[in-house]
Amino acid sequence: MTQATLSPGTATTGAKGHGGPDVRARRTARRKQTLHWIAVHALGIAAAAFFVLPFVFVLLTAVMSDNQALTRDLWPHHWQWSNFRTVWDTPGFLTWWRNTLVYAVAGTVLTVVSSLPVAYALAKFRFRGRNLVMVLVISTMMLPPQVVIIPMYLFWTKQMGMDGSLWPLIIPLAFGDAFTIFLLRQFLLTIPKEYTEAAKVDGCGELRTLLTVIVPMIKPALAAVALFQFFYCWNDYFGPQIYASSNPGAWTLSYGLESFKGAHHTNWNLTMAATVLVMAPVIVVFFFAQKAFIEGVTLTGVKG
């Protein structure tokens, strides 16, 4: 009788210990959740891998030795971090870096400062022909720079004598940018007019209203357009090739990298190391400013 009493309990305990119905149900539910997550995020995972793997390949090649970089090996046998130092000490590389930084920072500041008043006027002022002016501004975005490059080149080099410098690229940015004006205007349209009217009641002029009331409210939009312009100037190859190619002291990283590649066409590790040093600032800036960037791009399209 004792054996009959213990047998069911012993069978039940053994069943639970080796995996009873509850354990199998939890495992099945967990497996379904995992498969569901993979199915939902499969496209995102594939897209992430598609964009990340080239950067991984560049970084791994950058730390290989000269001989291994010419083989089919994908993983470095020895992590040769000195390649970055070799590239950094290359004559002219620090000058290219400085020129690019000056071009990107100055171009970004001038673009934002000159485009903000225009966008504010097109968004908040009521005057005859306002829509026509906006159409003209947008139409300039449809004009490729290659169309006007010949007269612009003749003006800056023959008339102004600025051949072999970056000034022909920096100075025009002080007169606004159509894309920046458009994005800022779209954001300004989302701000209720009651804010500007209240500021005017308190005795603020248009400029003071813009600086003290509007600017603090549009920081995400300013961050977005600033990043757009910074990335454009940092990666610009066409402009420095046209205006600064005759003067190596005015080259930027994008144009100097082409020259570096030609001089080290057999040293793929050094070429990849130089590529990493060119891309690193852009990746770091976007990593720390991505929240403001995404918020600004999203909000600029709320209202047309």
Residue frames relative to the residue before (quaternion, step in Angstrom):
aa qw qx qy qz dx dy dz
M 1.0000 0.0000 0.0000 0.0000 0.00 0.00 0.00
T 0.6274 0.5275 -0.3312 0.4673 3.55 1.06 -0.75
Q 0.6497 0.5104 -0.3201 0.4636 3.53 0.99 -0.80
A 0.6440 0.5158 -0.3244 0.4625 3.58 1.03 -0.75
T 0.6548 0.5095 -0.3203 0.4571 3.59 1.08 -0.72
L 0.7142 0.4633 -0.2658 0.4525 3.59 0.94 -0.82
S 0.5805 0.6358 -0.3797 0.3387 3.55 1.04 -0.65
P 0.6763 0.4746 -0.3354 0.4526 3.64 0.78 -0.81
G 0.6530 0.5132 -0.3240 0.4531 3.58 0.94 -0.83
T 0.6576 0.5065 -0.3111 0.4629 3.51 0.98 -0.87
A 0.6429 0.5141 -0.3248 0.4658 3.59 0.98 -0.74
T 0.6562 0.5140 -0.3142 0.4544 3.57 0.98 -0.84
T 0.6577 0.5082 -0.3089 0.4624 3.56 0.95 -0.89
G 0.6617 0.5061 -0.3066 0.4604 3.55 0.94 -0.83
A 0.6381 0.5282 -0.3345 0.4494 3.55 1.02 -0.75
K 0.6770 0.4776 -0.2992 0.4734 3.55 0.96 -0.86
G 0.6553 0.5277 -0.3250 0.4319 3.57 1.00 -0.79
H 0.7477 0.3806 -0.2206 0.4974 3.59 1.00 -0.75
G 0.6916 -0.4712 0.2880 0.4655 3.59 1.19 0.11
G 0.0446 -0.8248 0.5633 -0.0192 3.52 0.04 1.32
P 0.7686 -0.3457 0.2519 0.4756 3.58 -1.27 -0.21
D 0.6477 0.5226 -0.3352 0.4416 3.63 0.96 -0.78
V 0.6586 0.5073 -0.3115 0.4604 3.58 0.93 -0.88
R 0.6648 0.4955 -0.3022 0.4704 3.58 0.95 -0.87
A 0.6351 0.5267 -0.3346 0.4552 3.58 1.03 -0.72
R 0.6578 0.4988 -0.3159 0.4676 3.57 1.00 -0.83
R 0.6446 0.5133 -0.3256 0.4637 3.57 0.99 -0.77
T 0.6481 0.5132 -0.3185 0.4639 3.56 0.98 -0.80
A 0.6577 0.5043 -0.3082 0.4671 3.59 0.96 -0.87
R 0.6548 0.5073 -0.3140 0.4640 3.56 1.00 -0.85
R 0.6493 0.5110 -0.3156 0.4665 3.58 1.01 -0.78
K 0.6414 0.5130 -0.3242 0.4694 3.59 1.02 -0.74
Q 0.6427 0.5161 -0.3256 0.4632 3.58 0.99 -0.79
T 0.6476 0.5175 -0.3177 0.4604 3.57 1.00 -0.82
L 0.6738 0.4837 -0.2940 0.4749 3.57 0.91 -0.90
H 0.6306 0.5267 -0.3315 0.4637 3.58 1.06 -0.73
W 0.6518 0.5099 -0.3182 0.4625 3.60 0.96 -0.85
I 0.6548 0.5036 -0.3143 0.4678 3.58 0.97 -0.85
A 0.6571 0.5125 -0.3168 0.4530 3.59 0.96 -0.82
V 0.6766 0.4951 -0.2949 0.4584 3.58 0.97 -0.86
H 0.7873 0.3285 -0.1540 0.4985 3.57 0.93 -0.93
A 0.3491 0.7665 -0.4886 0.2276 3.61 1.19 0.16
L 0.6729 0.4931 -0.3025 0.4611 3.57 0.89 -0.89
G 0.6576 0.5061 -0.3098 0.4642 3.57 1.01 -0.80
I 0.6392 0.5164 -0.3237 0.4690 3.57 1.02 -0.79
A 0.6569 0.5056 -0.3097 0.4657 3.58 0.95 -0.86
A 0.6580 0.5005 -0.3076 0.4711 3.59 0.97 -0.83
A 0.6444 0.5166 -0.3219 0.4628 3.59 0.99 -0.83
A 0.6577 0.4967 -0.3093 0.4744 3.57 0.95 -0.84
F 0.6256 0.5550 -0.3326 0.4359 3.58 1.03 -0.80
F 0.7352 0.4065 -0.2319 0.4905 3.59 0.99 -0.81
V 0.6938 0.4932 -0.2865 0.4396 3.61 1.02 -0.72
L 0.6284 0.5900 -0.3502 0.3666 3.60 0.90 -0.86
P 0.6346 0.5099 -0.3689 0.4485 3.69 0.88 -0.63
F 0.6466 0.5033 -0.3273 0.4706 3.60 1.01 -0.75
V 0.6271 0.5268 -0.3321 0.4679 3.57 1.03 -0.76
F 0.6463 0.5199 -0.3154 0.4610 3.57 0.97 -0.86
V 0.6511 0.5106 -0.3151 0.4649 3.60 0.94 -0.88
L 0.6786 0.4962 -0.2971 0.4528 3.59 0.88 -0.93
L 0.6679 0.4933 -0.3095 0.4634 3.60 0.92 -0.84
T 0.6543 0.4979 -0.3158 0.4736 3.59 1.00 -0.75
A 0.6265 0.5736 -0.3337 0.4087 3.58 1.07 -0.73
V 0.7464 0.3728 -0.2162 0.5071 3.61 1.11 -0.56
M 0.4760 0.6475 -0.4570 0.3812 3.59 1.21 0.42
S 0.5527 -0.5694 0.4814 0.3723 3.54 -1.31 0.20
D 0.6970 -0.4744 0.3225 0.4303 3.57 -1.25 0.27
N 0.7023 0.4692 -0.2765 0.4585 3.59 0.86 -0.92
Q 0.6814 0.4915 -0.3088 0.4458 3.59 0.88 -0.84
A 0.6029 0.5836 -0.3612 0.4067 3.61 1.07 -0.65
L 0.6838 0.4709 -0.2797 0.4821 3.58 1.22 -0.47
T 0.6092 0.5404 -0.3540 0.4599 3.58 1.27 0.04
R 0.6208 -0.5519 0.4107 0.3759 3.55 -1.35 -0.08
D 0.4011 0.7261 -0.4741 0.2951 3.58 1.24 0.07
L 0.2644 -0.7788 0.5539 0.1295 3.55 -0.99 0.89
W 0.7428 0.3303 -0.2021 0.5462 3.58 1.22 -0.35
P 0.4674 -0.7019 0.4499 0.2940 3.64 -0.73 0.94
H 0.4173 -0.6786 0.5452 0.2609 3.54 -1.05 0.80
H 0.7765 0.0499 -0.0074 0.6281 3.53 1.12 -0.75
W 0.3653 -0.7455 0.5169 0.2087 3.58 -0.71 1.09
Q 0.0966 -0.8287 0.5511 -0.0093 3.54 -0.20 1.35
W 0.1092 -0.8380 0.5341 0.0251 3.57 0.24 1.32
S 0.5313 0.6460 -0.4068 0.3674 3.59 1.20 -0.32
N 0.4884 0.6607 -0.4419 0.3601 3.61 1.21 -0.23
F 0.6416 0.5234 -0.3296 0.4536 3.58 1.00 -0.75
R 0.6441 0.5065 -0.3211 0.4749 3.56 1.02 -0.75
T 0.6259 0.5391 -0.3325 0.4550 3.57 1.03 -0.77
V 0.6620 0.4891 -0.3040 0.4797 3.57 0.96 -0.85
W 0.6638 0.5213 -0.3118 0.4363 3.58 0.90 -0.92
D 0.7076 0.4476 -0.2526 0.4849 3.59 1.08 -0.73
T 0.4206 0.6995 -0.4754 0.3284 3.60 1.25 0.04
P 0.5161 -0.6538 0.4430 0.3314 3.63 -0.80 0.90
G 0.7939 0.2862 -0.2369 0.4814 3.55 -0.81 1.05
F 0.5649 0.6291 -0.4018 0.3517 3.61 1.10 -0.51
L 0.6557 0.4960 -0.3174 0.4725 3.59 0.95 -0.80
T 0.6226 0.5247 -0.3376 0.4723 3.60 1.08 -0.64
W 0.6351 0.5128 -0.3318 0.4730 3.59 0.98 -0.77
W 0.6377 0.5309 -0.3201 0.4571 3.55 1.00 -0.85
R 0.6765 0.4899 -0.2953 0.4639 3.59 0.87 -0.93
N 0.6553 0.5095 -0.3187 0.4577 3.60 0.91 -0.84
T 0.6535 0.5094 -0.3142 0.4634 3.58 0.97 -0.83
L 0.6519 0.5141 -0.3149 0.4600 3.58 0.96 -0.83
V 0.6511 0.5003 -0.3151 0.4759 3.59 0.96 -0.82
Y 0.6601 0.5126 -0.3010 0.4592 3.57 0.92 -0.92
A 0.7025 0.4736 -0.2791 0.4520 3.59 0.84 -0.97
V 0.6957 0.4665 -0.2852 0.4658 3.60 0.84 -0.94
A 0.6840 0.4716 -0.2965 0.4710 3.60 0.81 -0.94
G 0.6614 0.5077 -0.3136 0.4544 3.58 0.94 -0.82
T 0.6500 0.5149 -0.3192 0.4588 3.58 1.00 -0.77
V 0.6735 0.4949 -0.3003 0.4598 3.58 0.86 -0.94
L 0.6800 0.4886 -0.2973 0.4588 3.59 0.85 -0.94
T 0.6500 0.5248 -0.3232 0.4446 3.58 0.95 -0.80
V 0.6896 0.4723 -0.2883 0.4672 3.59 0.83 -0.96
V 0.6796 0.5020 -0.2988 0.4437 3.60 0.86 -0.94
S 0.7253 0.4333 -0.2529 0.4714 3.59 0.94 -0.81
S 0.6931 0.4859 -0.2866 0.4489 3.61 1.07 -0.60
L 0.5841 0.6179 -0.3743 0.3701 3.59 1.07 -0.64
P 0.6801 0.4668 -0.3300 0.4590 3.71 0.75 -0.80
V 0.6377 0.5232 -0.3359 0.4547 3.59 1.00 -0.74
A 0.6630 0.4944 -0.3032 0.4734 3.58 0.93 -0.87
Y 0.6371 0.5280 -0.3237 0.4587 3.58 1.01 -0.77
A 0.6617 0.4981 -0.3076 0.4685 3.57 0.96 -0.84
L 0.6881 0.4773 -0.2923 0.4618 3.61 0.92 -0.83
A 0.6982 0.4687 -0.2720 0.4678 3.59 1.13 -0.53
K 0.8194 0.2942 -0.1137 0.4786 3.60 0.92 -0.89
F 0.6578 0.4940 -0.3246 0.4669 3.59 1.11 -0.46
R 0.2337 -0.7426 0.6115 0.1414 3.55 -1.19 0.64
F 0.2478 0.7533 -0.5682 0.2196 3.57 -0.42 1.23
R 0.6080 -0.5769 0.4090 0.3610 3.52 -1.21 0.56
G 0.8049 0.2507 -0.2182 0.4915 3.54 -0.93 0.99
R 0.3392 0.7635 -0.4954 0.2378 3.59 1.23 0.26
N 0.6725 0.4902 -0.3023 0.4647 3.59 0.91 -0.87
L 0.6272 0.5315 -0.3379 0.4582 3.57 1.07 -0.70
V 0.6314 0.5222 -0.3291 0.4695 3.58 1.01 -0.79
M 0.6534 0.5094 -0.3192 0.4601 3.58 0.97 -0.83
V 0.6306 0.5223 -0.3312 0.4688 3.58 1.02 -0.75
L 0.6505 0.5092 -0.3175 0.4655 3.60 0.98 -0.80
V 0.6342 0.5216 -0.3310 0.4649 3.59 1.02 -0.78
I 0.6812 0.4775 -0.2920 0.4719 3.58 0.88 -0.92
S 0.6264 0.5579 -0.3439 0.4221 3.59 1.03 -0.75
T 0.6117 0.5504 -0.3654 0.4351 3.60 1.08 -0.55
M 0.5808 0.5753 -0.3749 0.4372 3.59 1.21 -0.39
M 0.6651 0.5088 -0.2958 0.4597 3.57 1.18 -0.51
L 0.6085 0.5567 -0.3497 0.4444 3.58 1.28 -0.15
P 0.3472 -0.7521 0.5142 0.2222 3.64 -0.44 1.11
P 0.5384 -0.6399 0.4272 0.3436 3.64 -0.96 0.70
Q 0.5793 0.5954 -0.3826 0.4043 3.59 1.15 -0.49
V 0.5876 0.5977 -0.3734 0.3977 3.59 1.16 -0.50
V 0.7885 0.2983 -0.1415 0.5190 3.58 0.96 -0.86
I 0.3956 0.7578 -0.4637 0.2327 3.61 1.21 0.07
I 0.6400 0.5385 -0.3451 0.4259 3.63 0.99 -0.73
P 0.7053 0.4176 -0.3027 0.4863 3.67 0.68 -0.86
M 0.6321 0.5223 -0.3463 0.4557 3.61 1.02 -0.68
Y 0.6495 0.5126 -0.3196 0.4619 3.57 0.99 -0.80
L 0.6589 0.5007 -0.3126 0.4663 3.58 0.92 -0.83
F 0.6410 0.5275 -0.3271 0.4514 3.59 1.00 -0.75
W 0.7457 0.4267 -0.2408 0.4515 3.58 0.72 -1.06
T 0.7385 0.4157 -0.2406 0.4732 3.60 0.99 -0.72
K 0.7493 0.3893 -0.2184 0.4892 3.61 0.88 -0.90
Q 0.7503 0.3914 -0.2176 0.4863 3.58 0.88 -0.94
M 0.7843 0.3218 -0.1605 0.5055 3.59 0.89 -0.94
G 0.3577 -0.7743 0.4667 0.2339 3.61 1.21 -0.24
M 0.4653 0.6892 -0.4339 0.3466 3.61 1.03 0.73
D 0.2706 0.7658 -0.5383 0.2251 3.58 1.04 0.64
G 0.7968 0.2823 -0.2174 0.4879 3.57 -1.03 0.77
S 0.6805 0.4085 -0.3063 0.5256 3.59 1.12 0.63
L 0.5259 -0.6357 0.4737 0.3080 3.54 -1.34 0.20
W 0.4290 0.7263 -0.4552 0.2851 3.61 1.22 -0.04
P 0.6280 0.5247 -0.3684 0.4411 3.67 0.95 -0.60
L 0.6697 0.4620 -0.3021 0.4968 3.59 1.23 -0.33
I 0.6954 0.4838 -0.2736 0.4554 3.60 1.06 -0.71
I 0.6663 0.5427 -0.3189 0.3998 3.61 0.82 -0.97
P 0.6665 0.5016 -0.3441 0.4309 3.69 0.77 -0.79
L 0.6031 0.5757 -0.3646 0.4146 3.60 1.11 -0.50
A 0.5822 0.5788 -0.3729 0.4324 3.60 1.24 -0.25
F 0.6795 0.4610 -0.2848 0.4947 3.59 1.29 -0.05
G 0.6840 -0.5145 0.2773 0.4365 3.57 1.17 0.55
D 0.2110 -0.7445 0.6227 0.1159 3.49 -1.37 0.40
A 0.5145 -0.6880 0.4143 0.3004 3.57 -0.76 1.05
F 0.6694 0.5034 -0.3119 0.4485 3.59 0.88 -0.87
T 0.6516 0.5064 -0.3054 0.4751 3.58 1.01 -0.83
I 0.6390 0.5214 -0.3218 0.4650 3.59 0.97 -0.85
F 0.6571 0.5196 -0.3144 0.4465 3.57 0.93 -0.88
L 0.6870 0.4795 -0.2951 0.4594 3.61 0.83 -0.94
L 0.6692 0.4909 -0.3097 0.4640 3.60 0.91 -0.84
R 0.6254 0.5264 -0.3434 0.4625 3.59 1.00 -0.73
Q 0.6424 0.5262 -0.3315 0.4479 3.59 0.92 -0.85
F 0.6672 0.4818 -0.3032 0.4805 3.58 1.00 -0.74
L 0.6595 0.5211 -0.3129 0.4422 3.59 0.94 -0.85
L 0.6032 0.5669 -0.3590 0.4312 3.59 1.12 -0.55
T 0.6432 0.5283 -0.3235 0.4501 3.60 1.17 -0.44
I 0.5999 0.5552 -0.3632 0.4471 3.61 1.23 -0.24
P 0.4461 -0.7034 0.4774 0.2799 3.63 -0.65 1.01
K 0.5282 -0.6581 0.4433 0.3023 3.57 -1.03 0.81
E 0.5078 0.6599 -0.4252 0.3548 3.59 1.20 -0.31
Y 0.6043 0.5634 -0.3646 0.4296 3.60 1.08 -0.61
T 0.6974 0.4513 -0.2789 0.4819 3.59 0.85 -0.92
E 0.6375 0.5229 -0.3347 0.4563 3.58 1.02 -0.71
A 0.6401 0.5115 -0.3256 0.4719 3.59 1.01 -0.75
A 0.6401 0.5182 -0.3262 0.4640 3.59 1.02 -0.74
K 0.6601 0.4982 -0.3122 0.4675 3.59 0.99 -0.77
V 0.6048 0.5418 -0.3526 0.4650 3.58 1.10 -0.66
D 0.6845 0.4708 -0.2771 0.4828 3.59 1.07 -0.70
G 0.6251 -0.5910 0.3203 0.3967 3.58 1.27 0.10
C 0.4604 0.6802 -0.4549 0.3441 3.59 1.22 0.27
G 0.3792 -0.6914 0.5636 0.2460 3.54 -1.08 0.75
E 0.7321 -0.4213 0.2923 0.4484 3.55 -1.29 0.01
L 0.6746 0.4953 -0.3054 0.4542 3.57 0.91 -0.89
R 0.6722 0.4837 -0.3029 0.4716 3.59 0.92 -0.86
T 0.6137 0.5390 -0.3420 0.4647 3.58 1.07 -0.72
L 0.6541 0.5171 -0.3100 0.4567 3.55 0.97 -0.87
L 0.7388 0.4465 -0.2407 0.4436 3.58 0.82 -0.98
T 0.7813 0.3695 -0.1840 0.4681 3.58 0.91 -0.88
V 0.7538 0.3605 -0.1981 0.5124 3.59 1.12 -0.59
I 0.7576 0.4136 -0.2195 0.4547 3.56 0.71 -1.10
V 0.6690 0.5338 -0.3212 0.4053 3.59 0.76 -1.00
P 0.6712 0.4762 -0.3378 0.4567 3.68 0.80 -0.74
M 0.6745 0.5036 -0.2974 0.4506 3.60 1.14 -0.54
I 0.7515 0.3760 -0.2042 0.5021 3.60 1.16 -0.47
K 0.2184 0.8075 -0.5213 0.1686 3.59 1.10 0.58
P 0.6412 0.5070 -0.3644 0.4461 3.69 0.88 -0.67
A 0.6579 0.4967 -0.3172 0.4689 3.59 0.97 -0.78
L 0.6387 0.5152 -0.3274 0.4684 3.59 0.98 -0.79
A 0.6430 0.5132 -0.3244 0.4668 3.59 1.00 -0.79
A 0.6522 0.5272 -0.3194 0.4413 3.58 0.97 -0.83
V 0.7119 0.4367 -0.2732 0.4774 3.59 0.77 -0.98
A 0.6081 0.5442 -0.3596 0.4526 3.60 1.09 -0.61
L 0.6648 0.4904 -0.3067 0.4727 3.58 0.96 -0.82
F 0.6070 0.5478 -0.3502 0.4570 3.58 1.00 -0.78
Q 0.7083 0.4584 -0.2656 0.4665 3.58 0.81 -1.01
F 0.6315 0.5341 -0.3360 0.4507 3.59 1.00 -0.79
F 0.6662 0.4923 -0.3024 0.4715 3.58 0.91 -0.89
Y 0.6372 0.5311 -0.3333 0.4481 3.59 0.99 -0.80
C 0.6945 0.4677 -0.2832 0.4677 3.58 0.83 -0.96
W 0.6520 0.5251 -0.3268 0.4386 3.58 0.95 -0.82
N 0.7642 0.3679 -0.1869 0.4957 3.60 0.97 -0.82
D 0.4256 0.7269 -0.4602 0.2807 3.60 1.25 -0.08
Y 0.0954 -0.7973 0.5957 0.0162 3.54 -0.82 1.07
F 0.6404 0.5661 -0.3263 0.4037 3.55 1.00 -0.85
G 0.6883 0.5012 -0.2914 0.4360 3.59 0.83 -0.98
P 0.6963 0.4438 -0.2997 0.4779 3.66 0.72 -0.89
Q 0.6079 0.5500 -0.3652 0.4412 3.59 1.05 -0.58
I 0.6866 0.4823 -0.2866 0.4624 3.59 1.00 -0.78
Y 0.8191 0.3172 -0.1313 0.4597 3.56 0.70 -1.09
A 0.7991 0.3267 -0.1535 0.4807 3.62 0.99 -0.73
S 0.4165 0.7431 -0.4597 0.2510 3.62 1.19 0.00
S 0.6710 0.5151 -0.3084 0.4351 3.60 1.07 -0.61
N 0.7459 0.3277 -0.1893 0.5480 3.60 1.25 -0.25
P 0.3098 -0.7809 0.5078 0.1910 3.65 -0.23 1.18
G 0.6141 0.5691 -0.3479 0.4219 3.59 1.14 -0.48
A 0.7099 0.4106 -0.2504 0.5146 3.59 1.27 -0.23
W 0.4092 0.7230 -0.4731 0.2934 3.59 1.21 0.14
T 0.3192 -0.7111 0.5932 0.2012 3.53 -1.25 0.56
L 0.7139 -0.4571 0.3090 0.4311 3.57 -1.28 0.16
S 0.6517 0.5321 -0.3285 0.4293 3.58 0.94 -0.84
Y 0.7112 0.4167 -0.2566 0.5046 3.58 0.99 -0.80
G 0.6512 0.5204 -0.3191 0.4510 3.58 1.02 -0.74
L 0.5928 0.5769 -0.3646 0.4276 3.57 1.13 -0.63
E 0.6183 0.5346 -0.3452 0.4612 3.58 1.07 -0.65
S 0.6551 0.4931 -0.3065 0.4835 3.57 1.02 -0.79
F 0.6369 0.5236 -0.3228 0.4648 3.58 1.03 -0.80
K 0.6408 0.5264 -0.3195 0.4585 3.57 1.00 -0.80
G 0.6599 0.5051 -0.3146 0.4587 3.58 0.99 -0.77
A 0.6862 0.4778 -0.2853 0.4685 3.58 1.07 -0.72
H 0.7747 0.2488 -0.1355 0.5653 3.61 1.17 -0.53
H 0.1436 0.8470 -0.5031 0.0940 3.58 0.98 0.81
T 0.6928 0.4341 -0.2876 0.4988 3.59 1.20 -0.33
N 0.6619 0.4614 -0.2985 0.5098 3.59 1.26 -0.22
W 0.1204 -0.8405 0.5257 0.0514 3.54 0.29 1.27
N 0.5944 0.5653 -0.3791 0.4283 3.58 1.08 -0.50
L 0.6712 0.4749 -0.3004 0.4834 3.60 0.97 -0.79
T 0.6245 0.5327 -0.3392 0.4595 3.58 1.04 -0.72
M 0.6742 0.4759 -0.2912 0.4839 3.56 0.96 -0.85
A 0.6183 0.5314 -0.3469 0.4637 3.60 1.05 -0.66
A 0.6442 0.4990 -0.3185 0.4843 3.59 1.01 -0.77
T 0.6296 0.5337 -0.3320 0.4566 3.58 1.03 -0.75
V 0.6379 0.5195 -0.3249 0.4665 3.58 1.01 -0.81
L 0.6689 0.4986 -0.3045 0.4595 3.60 0.92 -0.85
V 0.6406 0.5030 -0.3269 0.4793 3.60 1.13 -0.56
M 0.7174 0.4529 -0.2562 0.4633 3.59 0.96 -0.85
A 0.5565 0.6742 -0.3847 0.2964 3.59 1.05 -0.74
P 0.6806 0.4822 -0.3351 0.4382 3.68 0.73 -0.85
V 0.6442 0.5222 -0.3292 0.4515 3.59 0.97 -0.80
I 0.6652 0.4993 -0.3036 0.4647 3.58 0.93 -0.89
V 0.6592 0.5060 -0.3119 0.4605 3.59 0.95 -0.86
V 0.6572 0.5063 -0.3164 0.4601 3.60 0.89 -0.89
F 0.6845 0.4714 -0.2996 0.4685 3.59 0.86 -0.87
F 0.6159 0.5632 -0.3522 0.4236 3.61 1.03 -0.73
F 0.7386 0.4064 -0.2305 0.4860 3.58 0.92 -0.88
A 0.7635 0.3537 -0.1970 0.5031 3.61 1.13 -0.50
Q 0.3684 0.7720 -0.4714 0.2148 3.60 1.21 0.17
K 0.6048 0.5653 -0.3652 0.4258 3.61 1.05 -0.66
A 0.6944 0.4479 -0.2707 0.4940 3.57 0.85 -0.98
F 0.6239 0.5519 -0.3380 0.4380 3.58 1.04 -0.74
I 0.6950 0.4639 -0.2775 0.4741 3.58 0.82 -1.00
E 0.6492 0.5144 -0.3229 0.4579 3.58 0.97 -0.82
G 0.6685 0.5014 -0.3036 0.4577 3.58 0.94 -0.84
V 0.6644 0.4917 -0.3141 0.4671 3.60 0.91 -0.83
T 0.6471 0.5266 -0.3190 0.4498 3.59 1.02 -0.78
L 0.7321 0.4504 -0.2456 0.4481 3.56 0.81 -1.02
T 0.6067 0.5650 -0.3724 0.4171 3.61 1.11 -0.49
G 0.7169 0.4190 -0.2637 0.4908 3.61 1.18 -0.27
V 0.3924 0.7440 -0.4706 0.2664 3.59 1.24 0.25
K 0.8165 0.0944 0.0005 0.5695 3.55 0.89 -0.94
G 0.2568 -0.7901 0.5403 0.1337 3.57 -0.93 0.87
